[in-house]
């Protein structure tokens, strides 16, 4: 039970690949009012959808708008268009691509990010970077490389026998 590759991946739609509407962008471009509803239409949707808004008070004054999901009524910042419906991520059962990554993907992404921070060269300190920061990033890079090598050797061992 379990084991390498036994998990079914990639069955859920990914948020990054879907059309999405973000209330923060809309509110930044055209200020919204309390009690207002938005009629949003998209060529791929079945028809225009009236979406009500909810508001929450901020700690230092002012208010923040939220969409009310047409299906569940929950407060959300982003609505996704999938299967010709504009709903929240939970109602569509949408996930993020990063949630479907395996250990190798995570370690490789981290290695690329650390190497980029180090200027692409482990031997030369990037201009303007403190020595302590470089030492910390280098140690993190080495630790990550060790983990990656361990995962790779475990995979090779599992294939061989």
Sine and cosine of phi, psi and omega as CSV:
sin_phi,cos_phi,sin_psi,cos_psi,sin_omega,cos_omega
0.00,0.00,0.67,-0.74,-0.06,-1.00
0.98,0.21,-0.38,-0.93,0.02,-1.00
0.95,-0.31,0.08,-1.00,-0.07,-1.00
-0.90,0.44,0.84,-0.54,0.08,-1.00
0.97,0.23,0.19,0.98,-0.05,-1.00
-0.98,0.18,-0.32,0.95,-0.03,-1.00
-0.98,0.18,0.66,-0.75,0.03,-1.00
-1.00,0.09,0.90,-0.44,-0.03,-1.00
-0.93,-0.36,0.39,-0.92,0.19,-0.98
0.99,0.15,0.20,0.98,-0.03,-1.00
-0.99,0.14,-0.50,0.87,-0.02,-1.00
-1.00,0.09,0.51,-0.86,0.10,-1.00
-0.92,0.38,0.52,-0.85,-0.03,-1.00
-0.98,-0.17,0.70,-0.72,-0.05,-1.00
-0.87,0.49,-0.58,0.82,-0.06,-1.00
-0.92,0.40,-0.36,0.93,-0.08,-1.00
-0.99,-0.15,0.00,1.00,-0.07,-1.00
-0.96,-0.29,0.42,-0.91,0.12,-0.99
-0.93,0.36,0.73,-0.68,-0.03,-1.00
-0.70,-0.71,0.52,-0.85,0.04,-1.00
-0.89,-0.46,0.83,-0.56,-0.04,-1.00
-0.95,-0.32,0.83,-0.56,-0.03,-1.00
-0.91,0.42,-0.51,0.86,-0.02,-1.00
-0.91,0.42,-0.64,0.77,0.03,-1.00
-0.93,0.36,-0.67,0.74,0.01,-1.00
-0.88,0.47,-0.72,0.70,-0.05,-1.00
-0.92,0.39,-0.52,0.85,0.03,-1.00
-0.93,0.36,-0.65,0.76,-0.03,-1.00
-0.97,0.23,-0.71,0.71,0.01,-1.00
-0.71,-0.70,0.95,-0.31,-0.03,-1.00
-0.83,0.56,0.70,-0.71,-0.03,-1.00
-0.99,-0.17,0.34,-0.94,0.01,-1.00
-0.90,-0.44,0.44,-0.90,0.05,-1.00
-0.92,0.40,0.65,-0.76,-0.02,-1.00
1.00,0.04,-0.07,1.00,-0.03,-1.00
-0.99,0.16,0.56,-0.83,0.16,-0.99
-0.88,-0.47,0.51,-0.86,-0.01,-1.00
-0.94,-0.35,0.67,-0.74,0.11,-0.99
-0.97,-0.23,0.94,-0.35,-0.07,-1.00
-0.93,-0.37,0.77,-0.64,0.05,-1.00
-0.76,-0.65,0.48,-0.88,0.01,-1.00
-0.60,-0.80,0.60,-0.80,-0.03,-1.00
-0.83,0.56,-0.50,0.87,-0.02,-1.00
-1.00,0.07,-0.20,0.98,-0.01,-1.00
-0.99,0.15,0.36,-0.93,-0.01,-1.00
-0.91,0.42,-0.67,0.74,0.05,-1.00
-0.30,-0.96,0.08,-1.00,0.05,-1.00
-0.90,0.44,0.60,-0.80,-0.05,-1.00
-0.89,-0.46,0.78,-0.62,0.13,-0.99
-1.00,0.09,0.85,-0.52,-0.05,-1.00
-0.88,-0.47,0.84,-0.55,0.03,-1.00
-0.99,0.11,0.36,-0.93,-0.03,-1.00
-0.92,-0.38,0.48,-0.88,0.12,-0.99
-0.85,-0.52,0.44,-0.90,-0.03,-1.00
-0.79,-0.62,0.61,-0.79,0.11,-0.99
-0.81,-0.59,0.56,-0.83,0.02,-1.00
-0.97,0.22,0.61,-0.79,0.06,-1.00
-1.00,-0.08,0.39,-0.92,-0.08,-1.00
-0.87,0.49,-0.61,0.79,-0.07,-1.00
-0.95,-0.32,0.55,0.84,0.03,-1.00
1.00,-0.07,0.35,-0.94,-0.01,-1.00
1.00,0.03,0.03,-1.00,-0.01,-1.00
-0.68,-0.74,0.42,-0.91,0.01,-1.00
-0.88,-0.47,0.77,-0.64,0.01,-1.00
-1.00,0.09,0.47,-0.88,0.09,-1.00
-0.69,-0.72,0.48,-0.88,0.21,-0.98
-0.98,0.18,0.51,-0.86,0.23,-0.97
-0.98,-0.19,0.87,-0.49,-0.01,-1.00
-0.87,0.49,0.77,-0.64,0.00,-1.00
-0.88,0.48,-0.43,0.90,-0.04,-1.00
-1.00,0.01,-0.80,0.60,-0.10,-0.99
-0.98,-0.20,-0.27,0.96,0.01,-1.00
0.98,0.18,0.12,0.99,-0.01,-1.00
-0.96,0.27,0.41,-0.91,0.07,-1.00
-0.99,0.13,0.83,-0.56,0.01,-1.00
-0.65,-0.76,0.45,-0.89,0.04,-1.00
-1.00,0.00,-0.45,0.89,-0.09,-1.00
-0.78,-0.63,0.71,-0.71,0.13,-0.99
-0.92,-0.39,0.62,-0.78,-0.06,-1.00
-0.91,-0.42,0.61,-0.79,0.08,-1.00
-0.99,-0.11,0.91,-0.41,0.02,-1.00
-0.51,-0.86,0.66,-0.75,-0.02,-1.00
0.80,0.60,0.65,0.76,0.06,-1.00
0.89,0.46,0.37,0.93,0.04,-1.00
-0.77,-0.64,0.56,-0.83,0.02,-1.00
-0.97,-0.25,0.98,-0.19,-0.06,-1.00
-0.67,-0.74,0.09,-1.00,0.01,-1.00
-0.97,0.23,0.14,-0.99,-0.05,-1.00
-0.90,0.43,-0.63,0.78,-0.01,-1.00
-0.93,0.38,-0.67,0.74,-0.01,-1.00
-0.91,0.41,-0.57,0.82,0.03,-1.00
-1.00,0.10,-0.18,0.98,-0.10,-1.00
0.84,0.54,0.78,0.62,-0.01,-1.00
-1.00,-0.09,0.55,-0.83,0.06,-1.00
-0.82,-0.57,0.11,-0.99,0.08,-1.00
-0.99,-0.16,0.50,-0.86,-0.01,-1.00
-0.85,0.52,-0.60,0.80,-0.04,-1.00
-0.91,0.42,-0.40,0.92,0.03,-1.00
-0.96,0.28,-0.27,0.96,-0.04,-1.00
-0.98,-0.20,0.07,1.00,-0.02,-1.00
-0.98,0.18,0.56,-0.83,0.08,-1.00
-1.00,0.00,0.00,-1.00,-0.03,-1.00
-0.86,0.51,-0.68,0.74,-0.01,-1.00
-0.88,0.47,-0.70,0.72,-0.01,-1.00
-0.87,0.49,-0.69,0.72,-0.01,-1.00
-0.90,0.44,-0.72,0.69,-0.02,-1.00
-0.91,0.40,-0.63,0.77,0.03,-1.00
-0.92,0.39,-0.64,0.77,0.03,-1.00
-0.90,0.43,-0.67,0.74,0.02,-1.00
-0.90,0.44,-0.64,0.77,0.02,-1.00
-0.90,0.44,-0.70,0.72,0.03,-1.00
-0.88,0.47,-0.67,0.74,-0.02,-1.00
-0.90,0.43,-0.69,0.72,0.01,-1.00
-0.91,0.42,-0.66,0.75,0.02,-1.00
-0.90,0.44,-0.60,0.80,0.05,-1.00
-0.90,0.43,-0.67,0.75,0.03,-1.00
-0.90,0.44,-0.55,0.84,0.00,-1.00
-0.99,0.13,0.11,0.99,0.06,-1.00
0.99,0.15,0.24,0.97,0.05,-1.00
0.99,0.12,-0.03,1.00,-0.03,-1.00
-0.69,-0.72,0.81,-0.58,-0.02,-1.00
-0.98,0.19,-0.32,0.95,-0.09,-1.00
-1.00,-0.01,-0.41,0.91,-0.08,-1.00
-0.93,-0.38,0.75,-0.66,0.02,-1.00
-0.97,0.24,0.78,-0.63,0.05,-1.00
-0.88,0.47,0.58,-0.82,-0.02,-1.00
-0.88,0.48,0.75,-0.66,0.05,-1.00
1.00,0.01,-0.12,0.99,0.00,-1.00
-1.00,0.01,0.69,-0.73,0.05,-1.00
-0.94,0.35,0.49,-0.87,0.01,-1.00
-0.88,0.47,-0.63,0.78,0.01,-1.00
-0.88,0.47,-0.68,0.74,0.00,-1.00
-0.90,0.44,-0.70,0.72,0.01,-1.00
-0.89,0.46,-0.67,0.74,0.01,-1.00
-0.89,0.45,-0.68,0.74,0.01,-1.00
-0.89,0.45,-0.73,0.68,0.00,-1.00
-0.91,0.42,-0.63,0.78,0.02,-1.00
-0.90,0.43,-0.68,0.74,0.03,-1.00
-0.90,0.45,-0.64,0.77,0.03,-1.00
-0.91,0.43,-0.63,0.77,0.02,-1.00
-0.90,0.44,-0.70,0.71,-0.01,-1.00
-0.90,0.43,-0.68,0.73,0.02,-1.00
-0.89,0.46,-0.68,0.73,0.02,-1.00
-0.91,0.42,-0.65,0.76,0.02,-1.00
-0.89,0.45,-0.62,0.78,0.05,-1.00
-0.89,0.45,-0.68,0.73,0.04,-1.00
-0.89,0.46,-0.68,0.73,0.00,-1.00
-0.89,0.46,-0.69,0.73,0.03,-1.00
-0.89,0.45,-0.63,0.78,0.02,-1.00
-0.90,0.43,-0.70,0.71,0.02,-1.00
-0.90,0.44,-0.68,0.73,0.02,-1.00
-0.88,0.47,-0.69,0.72,-0.02,-1.00
-0.92,0.39,-0.58,0.81,0.06,-1.00
-0.90,0.43,-0.65,0.76,0.03,-1.00
-0.91,0.41,-0.65,0.76,0.01,-1.00
-0.91,0.42,-0.67,0.74,0.03,-1.00
-0.89,0.45,-0.63,0.77,-0.03,-1.00
-0.94,0.34,-0.49,0.87,0.05,-1.00
-0.96,0.27,-0.57,0.82,-0.07,-1.00
-0.98,0.19,-0.43,0.90,-0.07,-1.00
-0.35,-0.94,0.00,0.00,0.00,0.00
